[in-house]
Amino acid sequence: MLTGQVAFEQRFGENHFDHFARDPELAELFDRSMAAGSRMFDPLPAHPVLIAAAEGGTVVDIAGGNGELLRRILSAHPRLHGILLERPHTIETARRFLGAAGHTARCTFRAGDFAEVPAGGDVYHLSRVLHVWDDDRCREILRHCARAMPDTADLLVVERVLPADGSASLATAWDLHMMCDVGGRERRADHYARLFADAGLTLVDRAPLPLDGSVLHARKIGPTNTGSRSSS
Ligand SMILES: C[S@@+](CC[C@H](N)C(=O)[O-])C[C@H]1O[C@@H](n2cnc3c(N)ncnc32)[C@H](O)[C@@H]1O
């Protein structure tokens, strides 16, 4: 039956994150399934903006899941501090996970919503977050980020970007998966660039990651940023 609705919501009667929030076992399974694709993160700790922030800077991971990306970054850069923002049920998983990795002293855990992105960070991460949402919600999330970011901060967005030439990519299968599961989608780089621009951000650079991933580097558009600083 064609309804035009999100298949998961049609079947379970609620958004999948709300569904997981009420079922700890399912939530843990979801966190582990996200971690299964974390090979995509392998090159990220060596990203130039993290190298630049490594001596005492602060990384903010927005909707950072169980903390796997932050764990890798804090392990690679022992003088970096981390802030992880997540929904309340997932923040506890992240607290245990990063605690077991010995990072509690350098990490602050914030239970909250996208509207509460912490201010004052040097590098902000949105990893596999924007593909969950439609364009309007993405603009909202990006505006929350832009508001919280100092003029000199960097935003790294990790996603599977759809190839502009239609070549084969895991992004195509994920595009379908996201549409059915959450009403989200994968996007081409120029589509992300337009969403960034609508939120007062500019796409500076893009680099490939394993598993057909990409890291998009964005900065704030403003008097101190011309958007010309390249990260690699
Ligand atoms: C697809 S997962 C990505 C997790 C992690 N960044 C990664 O790459 O493995 C999306 C995350 O967004 C979080 N999330 C969903 N709605 C949120 C909200 N309103 N505020 C903050 N986080 C939210 C979920 O709990 C989930 O961990």
PDBQT file of the ligand as one rigid body, heavy atoms in Angstrom, charges set to zero:
ROOT
HETATM    1  C1  LIG A 301      22.196   7.904  13.005  1.00  0.00    +0.000 C 
HETATM    2  S1  LIG A 301      22.673   8.194  14.661  1.00  0.00    +0.000 S 
HETATM    3  C2  LIG A 301      24.346   8.822  14.507  1.00  0.00    +0.000 C 
HETATM    4  C3  LIG A 301      25.160   8.641  15.763  1.00  0.00    +0.000 C 
HETATM    5  C4  LIG A 301      26.624   9.044  15.647  1.00  0.00    +0.000 C 
HETATM    6  N1  LIG A 301      26.766  10.461  15.365  1.00  0.00    +0.000 N 
HETATM    7  C5  LIG A 301      27.355   8.190  14.627  1.00  0.00    +0.000 C 
HETATM    8  O1  LIG A 301      27.783   8.672  13.588  1.00  0.00    +0.000 OA
HETATM    9  O2  LIG A 301      27.509   6.987  14.909  1.00  0.00    +0.000 OA
HETATM   10  C6  LIG A 301      21.730   9.664  14.985  1.00  0.00    +0.000 C 
HETATM   11  C7  LIG A 301      21.777  10.083  16.435  1.00  0.00    +0.000 C 
HETATM   12  O3  LIG A 301      20.962  11.247  16.592  1.00  0.00    +0.000 OA
HETATM   13  C8  LIG A 301      20.455  11.225  17.910  1.00  0.00    +0.000 C 
HETATM   14  N2  LIG A 301      19.297  12.128  17.971  1.00  0.00    +0.000 N 
HETATM   15  C9  LIG A 301      18.074  11.953  17.417  1.00  0.00    +0.000 A 
HETATM   16  N3  LIG A 301      17.276  12.991  17.698  1.00  0.00    +0.000 NA
HETATM   17  C10 LIG A 301      18.004  13.867  18.440  1.00  0.00    +0.000 A 
HETATM   18  C11 LIG A 301      17.727  15.141  19.035  1.00  0.00    +0.000 A 
HETATM   19  N4  LIG A 301      16.527  15.706  18.889  1.00  0.00    +0.000 N 
HETATM   20  N5  LIG A 301      18.713  15.757  19.732  1.00  0.00    +0.000 NA
HETATM   21  C12 LIG A 301      19.946  15.176  19.869  1.00  0.00    +0.000 A 
HETATM   22  N6  LIG A 301      20.272  13.964  19.312  1.00  0.00    +0.000 NA
HETATM   23  C13 LIG A 301      19.310  13.318  18.620  1.00  0.00    +0.000 A 
HETATM   24  C14 LIG A 301      20.082   9.766  18.127  1.00  0.00    +0.000 C 
HETATM   25  O4  LIG A 301      19.968   9.429  19.493  1.00  0.00    +0.000 OA
HETATM   26  C15 LIG A 301      21.229   9.041  17.408  1.00  0.00    +0.000 C 
HETATM   27  O5  LIG A 301      22.250   8.635  18.287  1.00  0.00    +0.000 OA
ENDROOT
TORSDOF 0
